[in-house]
């Protein structure tokens, strides 16, 4: 289980299929999004979830490392 923060509350209220989350470096976006995605993946195992970035190095240093 993860601790619910203000950022996570805001993220869970986003209703569109594609969610764009903007913010500066060290804004906590990845740490807020990853628990939500992990929970969704456990609840819907056949659903495809994509985490994208402007480049593979950004993904490696960011979301993949944090996950």
PDB file of N, H, CA, C and O in Angstrom:
ATOM      1  N   UNK A   1       0.843  -1.184   0.000  1.00  0.00           N
ATOM      2  CA  UNK A   1       0.000   0.000   0.000  1.00  0.00           C
ATOM      3  C   UNK A   1       0.880   1.235   0.000  1.00  0.00           C
ATOM      4  O   UNK A   1       2.015   1.189   0.473  1.00  0.00           O
ATOM      5  N   UNK A   2       0.374   2.323  -0.519  1.00  0.00           N
ATOM      6  H   UNK A   2      -0.549   2.359  -0.904  1.00  0.00           H
ATOM      7  CA  UNK A   2       1.142   3.549  -0.577  1.00  0.00           C
ATOM      8  C   UNK A   2       0.400   4.659   0.123  1.00  0.00           C
ATOM      9  O   UNK A   2      -0.818   4.610   0.294  1.00  0.00           O
ATOM     10  N   UNK A   3       1.153   5.660   0.524  1.00  0.00           N
ATOM     11  H   UNK A   3       2.143   5.700   0.385  1.00  0.00           H
ATOM     12  CA  UNK A   3       0.574   6.801   1.226  1.00  0.00           C
ATOM     13  C   UNK A   3      -0.076   7.755   0.223  1.00  0.00           C
ATOM     14  O   UNK A   3       0.547   8.133  -0.769  1.00  0.00           O
ATOM     15  N   UNK A   4      -1.292   8.131   0.473  1.00  0.00           N
ATOM     16  H   UNK A   4      -1.798   7.823   1.279  1.00  0.00           H
ATOM     17  CA  UNK A   4      -2.009   9.042  -0.414  1.00  0.00           C
ATOM     18  C   UNK A   4      -1.578  10.479  -0.136  1.00  0.00           C
ATOM     19  O   UNK A   4      -1.711  10.977   0.982  1.00  0.00           O
ATOM     20  N   UNK A   5      -1.063  11.130  -1.167  1.00  0.00           N
ATOM     21  H   UNK A   5      -0.955  10.726  -2.075  1.00  0.00           H
ATOM     22  CA  UNK A   5      -0.633  12.524  -1.054  1.00  0.00           C
ATOM     23  C   UNK A   5      -1.600  13.405  -1.833  1.00  0.00           C
ATOM     24  O   UNK A   5      -2.495  12.908  -2.516  1.00  0.00           O
ATOM     25  N   UNK A   6      -1.416  14.700  -1.726  1.00  0.00           N
ATOM     26  H   UNK A   6      -0.689  15.104  -1.171  1.00  0.00           H
ATOM     27  CA  UNK A   6      -2.247  15.636  -2.482  1.00  0.00           C
ATOM     28  C   UNK A   6      -2.086  15.394  -3.977  1.00  0.00           C
ATOM     29  O   UNK A   6      -3.065  15.427  -4.723  1.00  0.00           O
ATOM     30  N   UNK A   7      -0.848  15.149  -4.417  1.00  0.00           N
ATOM     31  H   UNK A   7      -0.053  15.121  -3.811  1.00  0.00           H
ATOM     32  CA  UNK A   7      -0.599  14.896  -5.843  1.00  0.00           C
ATOM     33  C   UNK A   7      -1.341  13.647  -6.307  1.00  0.00           C
ATOM     34  O   UNK A   7      -1.931  13.651  -7.387  1.00  0.00           O
ATOM     35  N   UNK A   8      -1.322  12.592  -5.524  1.00  0.00           N
ATOM     36  H   UNK A   8      -0.842  12.588  -4.647  1.00  0.00           H
ATOM     37  CA  UNK A   8      -2.014  11.346  -5.887  1.00  0.00           C
ATOM     38  C   UNK A   8      -3.519  11.584  -5.942  1.00  0.00           C
ATOM     39  O   UNK A   8      -4.193  11.058  -6.828  1.00  0.00           O
ATOM     40  N   UNK A   9      -4.048  12.357  -5.021  1.00  0.00           N
ATOM     41  H   UNK A   9      -3.500  12.784  -4.302  1.00  0.00           H
ATOM     42  CA  UNK A   9      -5.480  12.674  -5.057  1.00  0.00           C
ATOM     43  C   UNK A   9      -5.846  13.392  -6.343  1.00  0.00           C
ATOM     44  O   UNK A   9      -6.868  13.087  -6.957  1.00  0.00           O
ATOM     45  N   UNK A  10      -5.013  14.350  -6.757  1.00  0.00           N
ATOM     46  H   UNK A  10      -4.182  14.597  -6.258  1.00  0.00           H
ATOM     47  CA  UNK A  10      -5.271  15.076  -8.001  1.00  0.00           C
ATOM     48  C   UNK A  10      -5.176  14.144  -9.203  1.00  0.00           C
ATOM     49  O   UNK A  10      -5.996  14.223 -10.118  1.00  0.00           O
ATOM     50  N   UNK A  11      -4.183  13.265  -9.205  1.00  0.00           N
ATOM     51  H   UNK A  11      -3.517  13.201  -8.461  1.00  0.00           H
ATOM     52  CA  UNK A  11      -3.997  12.338 -10.316  1.00  0.00           C
ATOM     53  C   UNK A  11      -5.165  11.373 -10.453  1.00  0.00           C
ATOM     54  O   UNK A  11      -5.576  11.058 -11.570  1.00  0.00           O
ATOM     55  N   UNK A  12      -5.697  10.907  -9.356  1.00  0.00           N
ATOM     56  H   UNK A  12      -5.363  11.163  -8.449  1.00  0.00           H
ATOM     57  CA  UNK A  12      -6.802   9.951  -9.421  1.00  0.00           C
ATOM     58  C   UNK A  12      -8.100  10.603  -9.903  1.00  0.00           C
ATOM     59  O   UNK A  12      -9.020   9.911 -10.341  1.00  0.00           O
ATOM     60  N   UNK A  13      -8.171  11.924  -9.821  1.00  0.00           N
ATOM     61  H   UNK A  13      -7.424  12.486  -9.465  1.00  0.00           H
ATOM     62  CA  UNK A  13      -9.363  12.622 -10.297  1.00  0.00           C
ATOM     63  C   UNK A  13      -9.351  12.861 -11.800  1.00  0.00           C
ATOM     64  O   UNK A  13     -10.382  13.214 -12.373  1.00  0.00           O
ATOM     65  N   UNK A  14      -8.197  12.676 -12.456  1.00  0.00           N
ATOM     66  H   UNK A  14      -7.359  12.389 -11.990  1.00  0.00           H
ATOM     67  CA  UNK A  14      -8.131  12.853 -13.904  1.00  0.00           C
ATOM     68  C   UNK A  14      -8.961  11.767 -14.569  1.00  0.00           C
ATOM     69  O   UNK A  14      -8.769  10.584 -14.290  1.00  0.00           O
ATOM     70  N   UNK A  15      -9.883  12.157 -15.448  1.00  0.00           N
ATOM     71  H   UNK A  15     -10.038  13.119 -15.675  1.00  0.00           H
ATOM     72  CA  UNK A  15     -10.823  11.201 -16.006  1.00  0.00           C
ATOM     73  C   UNK A  15     -10.564  10.828 -17.462  1.00  0.00           C
ATOM     74  O   UNK A  15     -11.124   9.844 -17.944  1.00  0.00           O
ATOM     75  N   UNK A  16      -9.740  11.577 -18.168  1.00  0.00           N
ATOM     76  H   UNK A  16      -9.285  12.377 -17.776  1.00  0.00           H
ATOM     77  CA  UNK A  16      -9.492  11.276 -19.575  1.00  0.00           C
ATOM     78  C   UNK A  16      -8.671   9.999 -19.711  1.00  0.00           C
ATOM     79  O   UNK A  16      -7.922   9.622 -18.809  1.00  0.00           O
ATOM     80  N   UNK A  17      -8.828   9.338 -20.863  1.00  0.00           N
ATOM     81  H   UNK A  17      -9.436   9.644 -21.596  1.00  0.00           H
ATOM     82  CA  UNK A  17      -8.108   8.095 -21.122  1.00  0.00           C
ATOM     83  C   UNK A  17      -6.594   8.321 -21.127  1.00  0.00           C
ATOM     84  O   UNK A  17      -5.841   7.536 -20.550  1.00  0.00           O
ATOM     85  N   UNK A  18      -6.160   9.386 -21.775  1.00  0.00           N
ATOM     86  H   UNK A  18      -6.771  10.024 -22.243  1.00  0.00           H
ATOM     87  CA  UNK A  18      -4.743   9.743 -21.803  1.00  0.00           C
ATOM     88  C   UNK A  18      -4.540  10.892 -20.829  1.00  0.00           C
ATOM     89  O   UNK A  18      -5.181  11.938 -20.935  1.00  0.00           O
ATOM     90  N   UNK A  19      -3.643  10.680 -19.884  1.00  0.00           N
ATOM     91  H   UNK A  19      -3.123   9.831 -19.798  1.00  0.00           H
ATOM     92  CA  UNK A  19      -3.407  11.683 -18.851  1.00  0.00           C
ATOM     93  C   UNK A  19      -2.019  12.286 -19.038  1.00  0.00           C
ATOM     94  O   UNK A  19      -1.030  11.557 -19.118  1.00  0.00           O
ATOM     95  N   UNK A  20      -1.944  13.585 -19.107  1.00  0.00           N
ATOM     96  H   UNK A  20      -2.747  14.177 -19.042  1.00  0.00           H
ATOM     97  CA  UNK A  20      -0.682  14.287 -19.241  1.00  0.00           C
ATOM     98  C   UNK A  20      -0.403  14.965 -17.913  1.00  0.00           C
ATOM     99  O   UNK A  20      -1.214  15.742 -17.410  1.00  0.00           O
ATOM    100  N   UNK A  21       0.762  14.655 -17.354  1.00  0.00           N
ATOM    101  H   UNK A  21       1.421  14.023 -17.762  1.00  0.00           H
ATOM    102  CA  UNK A  21       1.137  15.221 -16.059  1.00  0.00           C
ATOM    103  C   UNK A  21       2.415  16.025 -16.260  1.00  0.00           C
ATOM    104  O   UNK A  21       3.461  15.472 -16.600  1.00  0.00           O
ATOM    105  N   UNK A  22       2.322  17.310 -16.052  1.00  0.00           N
ATOM    106  H   UNK A  22       1.472  17.759 -15.777  1.00  0.00           H
ATOM    107  CA  UNK A  22       3.462  18.197 -16.249  1.00  0.00           C
ATOM    108  C   UNK A  22       3.993  18.679 -14.912  1.00  0.00           C
ATOM    109  O   UNK A  22       3.276  18.731 -13.912  1.00  0.00           O
ATOM    110  N   UNK A  23       5.257  19.025 -14.925  1.00  0.00           N
ATOM    111  H   UNK A  23       5.839  18.982 -15.737  1.00  0.00           H
ATOM    112  CA  UNK A  23       5.873  19.577 -13.732  1.00  0.00           C
ATOM    113  C   UNK A  23       7.374  19.561 -13.872  1.00  0.00           C
ATOM    114  O   UNK A  23       7.918  18.903 -14.759  1.00  0.00           O
ATOM    115  N   UNK A  24       8.032  20.271 -13.016  1.00  0.00           N
ATOM    116  H   UNK A  24       7.591  20.806 -12.295  1.00  0.00           H
ATOM    117  CA  UNK A  24       9.477  20.368 -13.077  1.00  0.00           C
ATOM    118  C   UNK A  24      10.169  19.138 -12.535  1.00  0.00           C
ATOM    119  O   UNK A  24       9.534  18.211 -12.030  1.00  0.00           O
ATOM    120  N   UNK A  25      11.486  19.150 -12.652  1.00  0.00           N
ATOM    121  H   UNK A  25      12.001  19.902 -13.062  1.00  0.00           H
ATOM    122  CA  UNK A  25      12.308  18.074 -12.115  1.00  0.00           C
ATOM    123  C   UNK A  25      12.095  17.986 -10.611  1.00  0.00           C
ATOM    124  O   UNK A  25      11.981  19.007  -9.933  1.00  0.00           O
ATOM    125  N   UNK A  26      12.043  16.781 -10.100  1.00  0.00           N
ATOM    126  H   UNK A  26      12.136  15.952 -10.650  1.00  0.00           H
ATOM    127  CA  UNK A  26      11.861  16.517  -8.667  1.00  0.00           C
ATOM    128  C   UNK A  26      10.520  17.018  -8.143  1.00  0.00           C
ATOM    129  O   UNK A  26      10.397  17.366  -6.969  1.00  0.00           O
ATOM    130  N   UNK A  27       9.521  17.054  -9.013  1.00  0.00           N
ATOM    131  H   UNK A  27       9.621  16.772  -9.967  1.00  0.00           H
ATOM    132  CA  UNK A  27       8.190  17.510  -8.591  1.00  0.00           C
ATOM    133  C   UNK A  27       7.369  16.369  -7.989  1.00  0.00           C
ATOM    134  O   UNK A  27       6.261  16.604  -7.507  1.00  0.00           O
ATOM    135  N   UNK A  28       7.888  15.145  -8.007  1.00  0.00           N
ATOM    136  H   UNK A  28       8.788  14.954  -8.399  1.00  0.00           H
ATOM    137  CA  UNK A  28       7.173  14.018  -7.427  1.00  0.00           C
ATOM    138  C   UNK A  28       6.186  13.360  -8.368  1.00  0.00           C
ATOM    139  O   UNK A  28       5.365  12.550  -7.937  1.00  0.00           O
ATOM    140  N   UNK A  29       6.251  13.692  -9.640  1.00  0.00           N
ATOM    141  H   UNK A  29       6.917  14.349  -9.990  1.00  0.00           H
ATOM    142  CA  UNK A  29       5.293  13.126 -10.602  1.00  0.00           C
ATOM    143  C   UNK A  29       5.411  11.606 -10.675  1.00  0.00           C
ATOM    144  O   UNK A  29       4.415  10.891 -10.571  1.00  0.00           O
ATOM    145  N   UNK A  30       6.631  11.124 -10.855  1.00  0.00           N
ATOM    146  H   UNK A  30       7.441  11.704 -10.940  1.00  0.00           H
ATOM    147  CA  UNK A  30       6.832   9.685 -11.016  1.00  0.00           C
ATOM    148  C   UNK A  30       6.407   8.935  -9.762  1.00  0.00           C
ATOM    149  O   UNK A  30       5.718   7.919  -9.853  1.00  0.00           O
ATOM    150  N   UNK A  31       6.808   9.421  -8.602  1.00  0.00           N
ATOM    151  H   UNK A  31       7.368  10.247  -8.528  1.00  0.00           H
ATOM    152  CA  UNK A  31       6.452   8.743  -7.362  1.00  0.00           C
ATOM    153  C   UNK A  31       4.957   8.796  -7.086  1.00  0.00           C
ATOM    154  O   UNK A  31       4.431   7.937  -6.377  1.00  0.00           O
ATOM    155  N   UNK A  32       4.272   9.778  -7.627  1.00  0.00           N
ATOM    156  H   UNK A  32       4.699  10.475  -8.202  1.00  0.00           H
ATOM    157  CA  UNK A  32       2.824   9.844  -7.488  1.00  0.00           C
ATOM    158  C   UNK A  32       2.101   8.946  -8.472  1.00  0.00           C
ATOM    159  O   UNK A  32       1.062   8.371  -8.148  1.00  0.00           O
ATOM    160  N   UNK A  33       2.648   8.824  -9.676  1.00  0.00           N
ATOM    161  H   UNK A  33       3.492   9.291  -9.939  1.00  0.00           H
ATOM    162  CA  UNK A  33       1.987   8.071 -10.737  1.00  0.00           C
ATOM    163  C   UNK A  33       2.221   6.564 -10.626  1.00  0.00           C
ATOM    164  O   UNK A  33       1.293   5.781 -10.829  1.00  0.00           O
ATOM    165  N   UNK A  34       3.446   6.149 -10.308  1.00  0.00           N
ATOM    166  H   UNK A  34       4.201   6.784 -10.143  1.00  0.00           H
ATOM    167  CA  UNK A  34       3.768   4.718 -10.295  1.00  0.00           C
ATOM    168  C   UNK A  34       2.884   3.877  -9.368  1.00  0.00           C
ATOM    169  O   UNK A  34       2.456   2.799  -9.782  1.00  0.00           O
ATOM    170  N   UNK A  35       2.589   4.305  -8.147  1.00  0.00           N
ATOM    171  H   UNK A  35       2.936   5.181  -7.810  1.00  0.00           H
ATOM    172  CA  UNK A  35       1.690   3.496  -7.317  1.00  0.00           C
ATOM    173  C   UNK A  35       0.286   3.365  -7.900  1.00  0.00           C
ATOM    174  O   UNK A  35      -0.365   2.331  -7.752  1.00  0.00           O
ATOM    175  N   UNK A  36      -0.172   4.423  -8.561  1.00  0.00           N
ATOM    176  H   UNK A  36       0.356   5.263  -8.680  1.00  0.00           H
ATOM    177  CA  UNK A  36      -1.494   4.388  -9.190  1.00  0.00           C
ATOM    178  C   UNK A  36      -1.488   3.377 -10.331  1.00  0.00           C
ATOM    179  O   UNK A  36      -2.419   2.584 -10.473  1.00  0.00           O
ATOM    180  N   UNK A  37      -0.428   3.410 -11.147  1.00  0.00           N
ATOM    181  H   UNK A  37       0.328   4.054 -11.032  1.00  0.00           H
ATOM    182  CA  UNK A  37      -0.327   2.469 -12.265  1.00  0.00           C
ATOM    183  C   UNK A  37      -0.185   1.031 -11.782  1.00  0.00           C
ATOM    184  O   UNK A  37      -0.786   0.125 -12.360  1.00  0.00           O
ATOM    185  N   UNK A  38       0.594   0.809 -10.738  1.00  0.00           N
ATOM    186  H   UNK A  38       1.082   1.545 -10.268  1.00  0.00           H
ATOM    187  CA  UNK A  38       0.757  -0.540 -10.194  1.00  0.00           C
ATOM    188  C   UNK A  38      -0.572  -1.066  -9.669  1.00  0.00           C
ATOM    189  O   UNK A  38      -0.900  -2.235  -9.871  1.00  0.00           O
ATOM    190  N   UNK A  39      -1.331  -0.220  -9.004  1.00  0.00           N
ATOM    191  H   UNK A  39      -1.065   0.730  -8.840  1.00  0.00           H
ATOM    192  CA  UNK A  39      -2.640  -0.610  -8.494  1.00  0.00           C
ATOM    193  C   UNK A  39      -3.592  -0.937  -9.635  1.00  0.00           C
ATOM    194  O   UNK A  39      -4.326  -1.924  -9.576  1.00  0.00           O
ATOM    195  N   UNK A  40      -3.579  -0.113 -10.668  1.00  0.00           N
ATOM    196  H   UNK A  40      -2.983   0.689 -10.716  1.00  0.00           H
ATOM    197  CA  UNK A  40      -4.446  -0.336 -11.826  1.00  0.00           C
ATOM    198  C   UNK A  40      -4.053  -1.624 -12.555  1.00  0.00           C
ATOM    199  O   UNK A  40      -4.921  -2.378 -12.996  1.00  0.00           O
ATOM    200  N   UNK A  41      -2.749  -1.874 -12.681  1.00  0.00           N
ATOM    201  H   UNK A  41      -2.044  -1.262 -12.323  1.00  0.00           H
ATOM    202  CA  UNK A  41      -2.266  -3.091 -13.352  1.00  0.00           C
ATOM    203  C   UNK A  41      -2.694  -4.340 -12.594  1.00  0.00           C
ATOM    204  O   UNK A  41      -3.025  -5.353 -13.210  1.00  0.00           O
ATOM    205  N   UNK A  42      -2.692  -4.282 -11.271  1.00  0.00           N
ATOM    206  H   UNK A  42      -2.424  -3.459 -10.771  1.00  0.00           H
ATOM    207  CA  UNK A  42      -3.129  -5.421 -10.467  1.00  0.00           C
ATOM    208  C   UNK A  42      -4.636  -5.643 -10.601  1.00  0.00           C
ATOM    209  O   UNK A  42      -5.104  -6.781 -10.611  1.00  0.00           O
ATOM    210  N   UNK A  43      -5.377  -4.565 -10.703  1.00  0.00           N
ATOM    211  H   UNK A  43      -4.997  -3.640 -10.696  1.00  0.00           H
ATOM    212  CA  UNK A  43      -6.831  -4.654 -10.799  1.00  0.00           C
ATOM    213  C   UNK A  43      -7.290  -5.097 -12.186  1.00  0.00           C
ATOM    214  O   UNK A  43      -8.273  -5.827 -12.310  1.00  0.00           O
ATOM    215  N   UNK A  44      -6.582  -4.660 -13.226  1.00  0.00           N
ATOM    216  H   UNK A  44      -5.784  -4.067 -13.125  1.00  0.00           H
ATOM    217  CA  UNK A  44      -6.930  -4.981 -14.615  1.00  0.00           C
ATOM    218  C   UNK A  44      -5.707  -5.600 -15.308  1.00  0.00           C
ATOM    219  O   UNK A  44      -5.010  -4.903 -16.045  1.00  0.00           O
ATOM    220  N   UNK A  45      -5.434  -6.886 -15.089  1.00  0.00           N
ATOM    221  H   UNK A  45      -6.000  -7.452 -14.491  1.00  0.00           H
ATOM    222  CA  UNK A  45      -4.194  -7.498 -15.587  1.00  0.00           C
ATOM    223  C   UNK A  45      -4.057  -7.539 -17.106  1.00  0.00           C
ATOM    224  O   UNK A  45      -2.932  -7.630 -17.598  1.00  0.00           O
ATOM    225  N   UNK A  46      -5.123  -7.477 -17.855  1.00  0.00           N
ATOM    226  H   UNK A  46      -6.036  -7.402 -17.455  1.00  0.00           H
ATOM    227  CA  UNK A  46      -5.032  -7.533 -19.316  1.00  0.00           C
ATOM    228  C   UNK A  46      -4.981  -6.161 -19.977  1.00  0.00           C
ATOM    229  O   UNK A  46      -4.989  -6.068 -21.204  1.00  0.00           O
ATOM    230  N   UNK A  47      -4.927  -5.105 -19.188  1.00  0.00           N
ATOM    231  H   UNK A  47      -4.920  -5.180 -18.191  1.00  0.00           H
ATOM    232  CA  UNK A  47      -4.889  -3.756 -19.728  1.00  0.00           C
ATOM    233  C   UNK A  47      -3.438  -3.340 -19.974  1.00  0.00           C
ATOM    234  O   UNK A  47      -2.562  -3.600 -19.148  1.00  0.00           O
ATOM    235  N   UNK A  48      -3.193  -2.695 -21.109  1.00  0.00           N
ATOM    236  H   UNK A  48      -3.904  -2.483 -21.779  1.00  0.00           H
ATOM    237  CA  UNK A  48      -1.843  -2.217 -21.421  1.00  0.00           C
ATOM    238  C   UNK A  48      -1.665  -0.805 -20.876  1.00  0.00           C
ATOM    239  O   UNK A  48      -2.505   0.068 -21.095  1.00  0.00           O
ATOM    240  N   UNK A  49      -0.575  -0.596 -20.172  1.00  0.00           N
ATOM    241  H   UNK A  49       0.107  -1.305 -19.994  1.00  0.00           H
ATOM    242  CA  UNK A  49      -0.268   0.709 -19.588  1.00  0.00           C
ATOM    243  C   UNK A  49       1.077   1.151 -20.145  1.00  0.00           C
ATOM    244  O   UNK A  49       2.049   0.398 -20.090  1.00  0.00           O
ATOM    245  N   UNK A  50       1.140   2.362 -20.676  1.00  0.00           N
ATOM    246  H   UNK A  50       0.350   2.973 -20.720  1.00  0.00           H
ATOM    247  CA  UNK A  50       2.383   2.886 -21.239  1.00  0.00           C
ATOM    248  C   UNK A  50       2.846   4.094 -20.438  1.00  0.00           C
ATOM    249  O   UNK A  50       2.052   4.968 -20.091  1.00  0.00           O
ATOM    250  N   UNK A  51       4.128   4.128 -20.155  1.00  0.00           N
ATOM    251  H   UNK A  51       4.773   3.418 -20.437  1.00  0.00           H
ATOM    252  CA  UNK A  51       4.765   5.296 -19.560  1.00  0.00           C
ATOM    253  C   UNK A  51       5.752   5.789 -20.602  1.00  0.00           C
ATOM    254  O   UNK A  51       6.660   5.054 -20.990  1.00  0.00           O
ATOM    255  N   UNK A  52       5.591   7.012 -21.058  1.00  0.00           N
ATOM    256  H   UNK A  52       4.854   7.609 -20.743  1.00  0.00           H
ATOM    257  CA  UNK A  52       6.419   7.521 -22.144  1.00  0.00           C
ATOM    258  C   UNK A  52       7.180   8.770 -21.703  1.00  0.00           C
ATOM    259  O   UNK A  52       6.822   9.449 -20.740  1.00  0.00           O
ATOM    260  N   UNK A  53       8.237   9.034 -22.450  1.00  0.00           N
ATOM    261  H   UNK A  53       8.528   8.482 -23.232  1.00  0.00           H
ATOM    262  CA  UNK A  53       9.051  10.212 -22.210  1.00  0.00           C
ATOM    263  C   UNK A  53       9.607  10.671 -23.544  1.00  0.00           C
ATOM    264  O   UNK A  53       9.380  10.028 -24.569  1.00  0.00           O
ATOM    265  N   UNK A  54      10.329  11.771 -23.538  1.00  0.00           N
ATOM    266  H   UNK A  54      10.513  12.293 -22.705  1.00  0.00           H
ATOM    267  CA  UNK A  54      10.865  12.291 -24.792  1.00  0.00           C
ATOM    268  C   UNK A  54      11.985  11.425 -25.343  1.00  0.00           C
ATOM    269  O   UNK A  54      12.283  11.503 -26.535  1.00  0.00           O
ATOM    270  N   UNK A  55      12.619  10.596 -24.506  1.00  0.00           N
ATOM    271  H   UNK A  55      12.377  10.533 -23.538  1.00  0.00           H
ATOM    272  CA  UNK A  55      13.687   9.726 -24.988  1.00  0.00           C
ATOM    273  C   UNK A  55      13.871   8.549 -24.038  1.00  0.00           C
ATOM    274  O   UNK A  55      13.440   8.596 -22.886  1.00  0.00           O
ATOM    275  N   UNK A  56      14.514   7.496 -24.530  1.00  0.00           N
ATOM    276  H   UNK A  56      14.864   7.458 -25.466  1.00  0.00           H
ATOM    277  CA  UNK A  56      14.778   6.306 -23.710  1.00  0.00           C
ATOM    278  C   UNK A  56      15.694   6.644 -22.530  1.00  0.00           C
ATOM    279  O   UNK A  56      15.428   6.175 -21.423  1.00  0.00           O
ATOM    280  N   UNK A  57      16.753   7.429 -22.710  1.00  0.00           N
ATOM    281  H   UNK A  57      16.969   7.810 -23.609  1.00  0.00           H
ATOM    282  CA  UNK A  57      17.575   7.781 -21.540  1.00  0.00           C
ATOM    283  C   UNK A  57      16.779   8.468 -20.427  1.00  0.00           C
ATOM    284  O   UNK A  57      17.033   8.239 -19.244  1.00  0.00           O
ATOM    285  N   UNK A  58      15.809   9.315 -20.815  1.00  0.00           N
ATOM    286  H   UNK A  58      15.602   9.501 -21.776  1.00  0.00           H
ATOM    287  CA  UNK A  58      14.966   9.953 -19.794  1.00  0.00           C
ATOM    288  C   UNK A  58      14.150   8.909 -19.036  1.00  0.00           C
ATOM    289  O   UNK A  58      13.998   9.001 -17.818  1.00  0.00           O
ATOM    290  N   UNK A  59      13.626   7.918 -19.755  1.00  0.00           N
ATOM    291  H   UNK A  59      13.750   7.844 -20.744  1.00  0.00           H
ATOM    292  CA  UNK A  59      12.874   6.844 -19.091  1.00  0.00           C
ATOM    293  C   UNK A  59      13.764   6.036 -18.161  1.00  0.00           C
ATOM    294  O   UNK A  59      13.364   5.711 -17.043  1.00  0.00           O
ATOM    295  N   UNK A  60      14.960   5.711 -18.612  1.00  0.00           N
ATOM    296  H   UNK A  60      15.286   5.975 -19.520  1.00  0.00           H
ATOM    297  CA  UNK A  60      15.890   4.913 -17.795  1.00  0.00           C
ATOM    298  C   UNK A  60      16.266   5.644 -16.513  1.00  0.00           C
ATOM    299  O   UNK A  60      16.308   5.042 -15.440  1.00  0.00           O
ATOM    300  N   UNK A  61      16.538   6.930 -16.622  1.00  0.00           N
ATOM    301  H   UNK A  61      16.505   7.419 -17.494  1.00  0.00           H
ATOM    302  CA  UNK A  61      16.937   7.703 -15.437  1.00  0.00           C
ATOM    303  C   UNK A  61      15.746   8.064 -14.556  1.00  0.00           C
ATOM    304  O   UNK A  61      15.914   8.390 -13.381  1.00  0.00           O
ATOM    305  N   UNK A  62      14.554   8.005 -15.120  1.00  0.00           N
ATOM    306  H   UNK A  62      14.418   7.740 -16.075  1.00  0.00           H
ATOM    307  CA  UNK A  62      13.363   8.434 -14.383  1.00  0.00           C
ATOM    308  C   UNK A  62      12.475   7.284 -13.959  1.00  0.00           C
ATOM    309  O   UNK A  62      12.715   6.642 -12.937  1.00  0.00           O
ATOM    310  N   UNK A  63      11.441   7.027 -14.758  1.00  0.00           N
ATOM    311  H   UNK A  63      11.246   7.549 -15.589  1.00  0.00           H
ATOM    312  CA  UNK A  63      10.397   6.072 -14.379  1.00  0.00           C
ATOM    313  C   UNK A  63      10.917   4.657 -14.160  1.00  0.00           C
ATOM    314  O   UNK A  63      10.542   4.013 -13.180  1.00  0.00           O
ATOM    315  N   UNK A  64      11.765   4.164 -15.044  1.00  0.00           N
ATOM    316  H   UNK A  64      12.070   4.687 -15.840  1.00  0.00           H
ATOM    317  CA  UNK A  64      12.268   2.789 -14.884  1.00  0.00           C
ATOM    318  C   UNK A  64      13.100   2.646 -13.607  1.00  0.00           C
ATOM    319  O   UNK A  64      12.956   1.669 -12.872  1.00  0.00           O
ATOM    320  N   UNK A  65      13.955   3.609 -13.353  1.00  0.00           N
ATOM    321  H   UNK A  65      14.072   4.403 -13.950  1.00  0.00           H
ATOM    322  CA  UNK A  65      14.791   3.593 -12.141  1.00  0.00           C
ATOM    323  C   UNK A  65      13.921   3.672 -10.883  1.00  0.00           C
ATOM    324  O   UNK A  65      14.139   2.934  -9.921  1.00  0.00           O
ATOM    325  N   UNK A  66      12.952   4.557 -10.899  1.00  0.00           N
ATOM    326  H   UNK A  66      12.775   5.156 -11.680  1.00  0.00           H
ATOM    327  CA  UNK A  66      12.085   4.742  -9.731  1.00  0.00           C
ATOM    328  C   UNK A  66      11.204   3.525  -9.468  1.00  0.00           C
ATOM    329  O   UNK A  66      10.945   3.172  -8.318  1.00  0.00           O
ATOM    330  N   UNK A  67      10.746   2.886 -10.548  1.00  0.00           N
ATOM    331  H   UNK A  67      10.957   3.173 -11.482  1.00  0.00           H
ATOM    332  CA  UNK A  67       9.888   1.730 -10.381  1.00  0.00           C
ATOM    333  C   UNK A  67      10.662   0.564  -9.797  1.00  0.00           C
ATOM    334  O   UNK A  67      10.096  -0.509  -9.584  1.00  0.00           O
TER     335      UNK A  67
END
